[in-house]
C-alpha cells in the first residue's frame, strides 16, 4: 500500500475519532480494536478458503483498516510510535531471523529454515530477559487451540515429542477410556478435565501430522452444515418436518445424504 493511501486512511480515522466524528469510534480502546482484528483475520481466512475473490479483497481491506485503527489508538498512548519505526524494526527482525538467506547459515529444508528462525528468536528472548522458561512470551490471548499447538511445538523443540503416530493414537484411546470412566463416575469436574486431555491429545496428533487443527475443524463445521441442510431438504421433499421426527428417523435421512456424497 502506498504511503499516501495509508495517510488517507489514517486521516479518515482521525475524523472518526474527532469531536464531530462517530460516537462509537470515539470511545474505542486498543483492546477493543485488537479483538476486532482477530475476528477480521478469521473472516479473511474464511473468504480465502471459499475462493471468493471479491470477498477476499473486501476482507483484506477490513484487516488493513482495523490494523491502522489500532495503530492510531496505540499512538495516542505512545506518540513516538510511527509507521516508519514499526516497519523498520520489523524489517530488521525478519532479516535477522533468516541467517540462511542473509548470512552464512545453510538451510536446505523447511525444518532447517524453521530451526534457524527459532534459534535466533530464542536468543532475542534471552537478551530481553524473556527466556526464563520454555513457555515465556507465550501469548495468553491465543485461542485455546492455537495455544495448545504452540505449547506442544515448544516442547517438541527440545525433543519432548512422540516418535510416531502410534504412540499418540494409543494416548487418544487411553484418554477416551479415562473420559468414559469419568462419565460413569458422574463427576462434572473430572469429565471436564478428561475432555481437555482428549482435546490436547487430538491436537497433538494434528500437529505431528502437520495438519492445521483449526482449518480441519472449520472444514468439519462446514461439512456438518452442508449435510444437515441436505437432510432438511430431503425431509421437506418427503412432506415431513425434522421437529416431528425421532432421532432414528433423522439418522436414516443423514445416512442417505452421506451415501449421496
C-alpha positions in Angstrom: 0.0 0.0 0.0 1.4 3.4 -0.9 2.2 5.9 1.8 -0.4 8.4 0.6 -3.2 5.8 0.8 -2.2 4.9 4.3 -2.2 8.6 5.2 -5.7 9.0 3.8 -6.9 6.0 5.9 -5.2 7.5 9.0 -6.8 10.9 8.3 -10.2 9.2 8.0 -9.7 7.6 11.4 -8.8 11.0 12.8 -12.1 12.4 11.6 -14.0 9.4 13.0 -12.2 10.0 16.4 -12.7 13.7 16.3 -15.3 15.8 18.2 -17.7 15.7 15.2 -17.0 12.1 14.4 -18.7 8.8 15.2 -19.7 8.2 18.8 -18.8 4.5 18.5 -15.3 5.2 17.1 -14.5 7.9 19.7 -14.9 5.5 22.6 -12.9 2.6 21.2 -9.9 1.4 23.2 -6.9 -0.5 21.8 -8.1 -3.7 23.4 -11.5 -3.4 21.6 -9.9 -2.9 18.2 -7.3 -5.6 18.6 -10.1 -8.0 19.4 -11.8 -6.9 16.2 -8.5 -7.5 14.3 -8.6 -11.2 15.4 -12.2 -11.5 14.1 -11.4 -9.8 10.8 -8.4 -12.1 10.3 -10.7 -15.1 10.7 -13.1 -13.6 8.2 -10.3 -13.1 5.7 -9.2 -16.7 6.2 -12.7 -17.9 5.6 -13.1 -15.8 2.4 -9.8 -17.2 1.1 -10.8 -20.8 1.8 -14.1 -20.2 0.0 -12.1 -18.9 -3.0 -14.3 -15.8 -3.2 -12.1 -13.2 -4.9 -14.3 -10.2 -4.2 -14.8 -11.2 -0.6 -11.1 -11.7 -0.1 -10.4 -8.2 -1.4 -13.0 -6.7 0.9 -11.8 -8.7 3.9 -8.2 -7.7 3.2 -9.4 -4.1 3.3 -11.1 -4.7 6.7 -8.0 -6.1 8.2 -5.9 -3.2 6.9 -8.5 -0.7 8.3 -8.6 -2.3 11.7 -4.8 -2.6 11.9 -4.4 1.1 11.0 -7.2 2.0 13.5 -5.3 0.0 16.2 -2.1 1.8 15.4 -3.8 5.2 15.7 -5.2 4.3 19.1 -1.9 3.0 20.3 -0.2 6.2 19.1 -2.5 8.2 21.4 -0.8 6.4 24.2 2.7 6.1 22.6 3.0 9.2 20.3 6.6 8.2 19.3 5.3 5.0 17.6 5.4 5.8 13.9 4.7 3.6 10.9 8.3 4.1 9.6 9.6 3.0 13.0 7.4 -0.1 13.1 8.2 -1.2 9.6 12.0 -0.6 10.1 12.0 -2.7 13.3 10.1 -5.5 11.6 12.4 -5.4 8.5 15.4 -5.8 10.7 13.9 -8.6 12.8 12.7 -10.7 9.8 16.0 -10.3 8.1 17.9 -11.2 11.3 15.8 -14.4 11.7 16.8 -15.6 8.2 20.5 -16.1 8.6 20.3 -18.9 6.0 19.2 -16.3 3.4 21.1 -13.2 4.5 24.0 -14.8 6.3 26.3 -17.8 6.3 23.9 -20.3 7.7 22.5 -23.1 5.5 19.0 -24.4 5.2 18.1 -26.9 2.6 14.7 -27.9 4.0 11.8 -26.1 5.7 12.6 -27.8 9.0 16.2 -26.4 8.8 14.9 -22.9 8.0 12.4 -23.0 10.9 15.2 -24.2 13.2 17.3 -21.1 12.3 14.3 -18.9 12.9 13.6 -20.4 16.3 17.3 -20.3 17.4 17.5 -16.5 16.6 14.2 -15.9 18.3 15.3 -17.7 21.4 18.5 -15.7 21.5 16.4 -12.5 21.2 14.1 -13.5 24.0 17.1 -14.3 26.3 18.6 -10.9 25.7 15.3 -9.3 26.6 15.0 -11.4 29.7 12.1 -13.5 28.4 14.0 -16.8 28.3 13.3 -17.9 31.9 11.4 -21.0 30.8 10.2 -22.8 27.7 6.9 -21.1 27.6 8.0 -17.5 28.2 6.4 -15.0 25.9 3.6 -17.4 25.0 0.6 -15.0 24.5 -2.3 -15.7 26.9 -4.8 -14.2 24.4 -4.4 -17.0 21.9 -7.4 -19.2 21.3 -7.1 -22.4 23.4 -6.5 -24.4 20.2 -3.6 -22.2 19.0 -2.1 -22.0 22.5 -2.1 -25.8 22.9 -0.4 -26.1 19.5 2.3 -23.6 20.5 2.8 -25.3 23.8 3.3 -28.7 22.1 5.6 -27.2 19.4 7.9 -25.6 22.1 8.1 -28.9 24.0 8.9 -30.7 20.7 11.8 -28.3 20.0 13.8 -29.8 22.9 12.9 -33.3 21.9 9.9 -33.8 24.2 7.7 -35.3 21.4 6.3 -38.6 20.1 8.4 -40.9 17.9 5.5 -41.6 15.6 1.7 -41.5 15.4 1.2 -44.9 17.0 2.0 -43.5 20.4 -0.3 -40.6 20.0 -3.2 -42.8 18.8 -2.6 -45.0 21.8 -2.7 -41.9 24.1 -6.0 -40.8 22.5 -7.5 -44.3 23.2 -6.3 -44.0 26.8 -7.9 -40.6 27.2 -11.2 -41.9 25.8 -11.2 -44.7 28.3 -10.4 -42.2 31.1 -13.2 -40.0 29.9 -15.7 -42.9 29.8 -14.7 -43.7 33.4 -15.2 -40.1 34.5 -18.6 -40.0 32.8 -19.6 -43.2 34.7 -18.5 -41.6 37.9 -20.8 -38.7 37.1 -18.1 -36.2 38.2 -18.5 -33.0 36.3 -15.1 -31.6 37.2 -13.3 -34.9 36.2 -15.3 -35.1 33.0 -14.2 -31.6 32.0 -10.6 -32.4 32.8 -10.6 -35.6 30.8 -12.3 -33.8 27.8 -9.5 -31.2 28.0 -6.9 -34.0 28.0 -8.6 -35.7 25.0 -8.7 -32.4 23.0 -5.0 -31.9 23.8 -4.1 -35.3 22.6 -6.0 -35.0 19.4 -4.3 -31.6 18.8 -1.0 -33.4 19.3 -1.8 -35.8 16.5 -2.9 -33.0 14.3 0.3 -31.1 14.9 2.5 -34.2 14.5 0.9 -34.8 11.1 1.3 -31.1 10.1 -2.5 -30.6 9.9 -3.9 -27.2 10.8 -6.3 -28.2 13.5 -8.4 -25.0 13.2 -8.8 -25.4 9.5 -9.7 -29.0 10.0 -12.4 -28.1 12.4 -13.6 -25.3 10.1 -14.0 -28.0 7.4 -15.8 -30.3 9.7 -18.2 -27.5 10.7 -18.9 -26.7 7.0 -19.4 -30.4 6.2 -21.9 -30.8 9.0 -23.9 -27.7 8.0 -23.9 -28.9 4.3 -25.1 -32.4 5.3 -27.7 -31.1 7.7 -29.2 -28.7 5.1 -29.3 -31.5 2.6 -31.0 -33.7 5.1 -33.5 -31.0 5.8 -34.2 -30.7 2.1 -34.8 -34.4 1.7 -37.2 -34.4 4.7 -39.1 -31.5 3.2 -39.3 -33.2 -0.2 -41.0 -36.1 1.6 -43.5 -33.7 3.1 -42.2 -34.1 6.6 -40.6 -31.9 9.3 -37.5 -32.5 11.3 -39.1 -31.5 14.6 -41.7 -34.1 14.1 -39.2 -36.9 13.7 -37.3 -39.0 16.2 -33.5 -39.5 16.2 -33.6 -42.8 14.4 -35.6 -41.4 11.6 -33.3 -38.4 11.2 -30.3 -40.7 11.2 -31.8 -42.5 8.3 -32.0 -39.3 6.3 -28.5 -38.4 7.4 -27.2 -41.7 6.1 -28.9 -41.1 2.7 -27.1 -37.7 2.4 -23.8 -39.3 3.2 -24.4 -42.1 0.7 -25.3 -39.5 -1.9 -21.9 -37.8 -1.5 
